[in-house]
Amino acid sequence: MPAPAEGGDAVDWDVLRAETGWRLPADYRDFVAVYGPGTISGTLAWATNEAADDFLWRCAGEPDQWKVTFRPRDRHREYTYDMGMAEFLLRLVRGGIRPPLGAQLSLPARFESWRASLL
């Protein structure tokens, strides 16, 4: 899944943590550095898709140990995956996992930067 030509975003994670108290997983920080804000194949935006399904972290332990939780839009059930965001996304776009998505992920996956729509 090629990154956008304009690259990702430089974020001062230390300032974010000082201002908000948030410490986010390294794989998420790396993803933002390479890709920046956007969607994957028009359906997936961390942490929701166009069908209102949510993709979350189970925030237990250190951030790099957080597991991914998928919550369908009906909110009747949650599915937790014993992996971080980057591994979850990689398996999702390769078809290795198939959570019950309200909106289907079109494959092969393509990243679409939100920057173009902001201009």
Contacts in CASP RR format, 6 or more apart in sequence:
PFRMAT RR
TARGET T0000
AUTHOR 0000-0000-0000
METHOD contacts of the structure
MODEL  1
MPAPAEGGDAVDWDVLRAETGWRLPADYRDFVAVYGPGTISGTLAWATNE
AADDFLWRCAGEPDQWKVTFRPRDRHREYTYDMGMAEFLLRLVRGGIRPP
LGAQLSLPARFESWRASLL
1 40 0 8 1.000
1 93 0 8 1.000
1 108 0 8 1.000
1 109 0 8 1.000
1 110 0 8 1.000
1 111 0 8 1.000
2 111 0 8 1.000
3 34 0 8 1.000
3 35 0 8 1.000
3 111 0 8 1.000
4 35 0 8 1.000
4 36 0 8 1.000
4 111 0 8 1.000
4 113 0 8 1.000
4 115 0 8 1.000
6 113 0 8 1.000
6 115 0 8 1.000
7 34 0 8 1.000
7 35 0 8 1.000
7 36 0 8 1.000
7 113 0 8 1.000
8 32 0 8 1.000
8 33 0 8 1.000
8 34 0 8 1.000
8 35 0 8 1.000
8 36 0 8 1.000
9 32 0 8 1.000
9 33 0 8 1.000
9 36 0 8 1.000
9 37 0 8 1.000
10 33 0 8 1.000
11 29 0 8 1.000
11 32 0 8 1.000
11 33 0 8 1.000
13 23 0 8 1.000
13 24 0 8 1.000
13 29 0 8 1.000
16 22 0 8 1.000
16 24 0 8 1.000
17 23 0 8 1.000
23 63 0 8 1.000
24 63 0 8 1.000
25 57 0 8 1.000
25 63 0 8 1.000
25 64 0 8 1.000
25 66 0 8 1.000
25 84 0 8 1.000
25 85 0 8 1.000
26 63 0 8 1.000
26 64 0 8 1.000
27 64 0 8 1.000
27 84 0 8 1.000
27 85 0 8 1.000
27 86 0 8 1.000
27 87 0 8 1.000
28 46 0 8 1.000
28 85 0 8 1.000
28 86 0 8 1.000
30 86 0 8 1.000
31 85 0 8 1.000
31 86 0 8 1.000
31 89 0 8 1.000
35 111 0 8 1.000
35 113 0 8 1.000
36 113 0 8 1.000
37 113 0 8 1.000
37 114 0 8 1.000
37 115 0 8 1.000
38 45 0 8 1.000
38 111 0 8 1.000
38 112 0 8 1.000
38 113 0 8 1.000
38 114 0 8 1.000
39 45 0 8 1.000
39 111 0 8 1.000
39 112 0 8 1.000
39 114 0 8 1.000
40 89 0 8 1.000
40 93 0 8 1.000
40 105 0 8 1.000
40 109 0 8 1.000
40 110 0 8 1.000
40 111 0 8 1.000
40 112 0 8 1.000
41 93 0 8 1.000
41 105 0 8 1.000
41 106 0 8 1.000
41 107 0 8 1.000
41 109 0 8 1.000
41 110 0 8 1.000
41 112 0 8 1.000
42 50 0 8 1.000
42 106 0 8 1.000
42 110 0 8 1.000
42 112 0 8 1.000
43 49 0 8 1.000
43 50 0 8 1.000
43 51 0 8 1.000
43 101 0 8 1.000
43 103 0 8 1.000
43 104 0 8 1.000
43 105 0 8 1.000
43 106 0 8 1.000
44 55 0 8 1.000
44 89 0 8 1.000
44 92 0 8 1.000
44 105 0 8 1.000
46 55 0 8 1.000
46 85 0 8 1.000
47 54 0 8 1.000
47 55 0 8 1.000
47 56 0 8 1.000
48 54 0 8 1.000
48 55 0 8 1.000
49 55 0 8 1.000
49 101 0 8 1.000
49 102 0 8 1.000
49 103 0 8 1.000
50 103 0 8 1.000
51 73 0 8 1.000
51 101 0 8 1.000
51 102 0 8 1.000
51 103 0 8 1.000
52 73 0 8 1.000
53 70 0 8 1.000
53 71 0 8 1.000
53 72 0 8 1.000
53 73 0 8 1.000
53 99 0 8 1.000
53 101 0 8 1.000
53 102 0 8 1.000
53 103 0 8 1.000
54 70 0 8 1.000
54 71 0 8 1.000
54 73 0 8 1.000
55 68 0 8 1.000
55 69 0 8 1.000
55 70 0 8 1.000
55 71 0 8 1.000
55 85 0 8 1.000
55 88 0 8 1.000
56 68 0 8 1.000
56 69 0 8 1.000
56 70 0 8 1.000
56 71 0 8 1.000
57 66 0 8 1.000
57 67 0 8 1.000
57 68 0 8 1.000
57 69 0 8 1.000
57 84 0 8 1.000
57 85 0 8 1.000
58 66 0 8 1.000
58 67 0 8 1.000
58 68 0 8 1.000
58 69 0 8 1.000
58 80 0 8 1.000
59 66 0 8 1.000
60 66 0 8 1.000
60 67 0 8 1.000
66 84 0 8 1.000
67 80 0 8 1.000
67 81 0 8 1.000
67 82 0 8 1.000
67 83 0 8 1.000
67 84 0 8 1.000
68 80 0 8 1.000
68 81 0 8 1.000
68 83 0 8 1.000
68 84 0 8 1.000
68 85 0 8 1.000
68 88 0 8 1.000
69 78 0 8 1.000
69 79 0 8 1.000
69 80 0 8 1.000
69 81 0 8 1.000
70 78 0 8 1.000
70 79 0 8 1.000
70 80 0 8 1.000
70 81 0 8 1.000
70 99 0 8 1.000
71 77 0 8 1.000
71 78 0 8 1.000
71 79 0 8 1.000
72 99 0 8 1.000
72 100 0 8 1.000
72 101 0 8 1.000
72 102 0 8 1.000
73 102 0 8 1.000
79 99 0 8 1.000
79 100 0 8 1.000
81 88 0 8 1.000
81 97 0 8 1.000
83 91 0 8 1.000
88 97 0 8 1.000
91 97 0 8 1.000
92 99 0 8 1.000
92 105 0 8 1.000
92 109 0 8 1.000
93 105 0 8 1.000
93 107 0 8 1.000
93 108 0 8 1.000
93 109 0 8 1.000
95 107 0 8 1.000
END
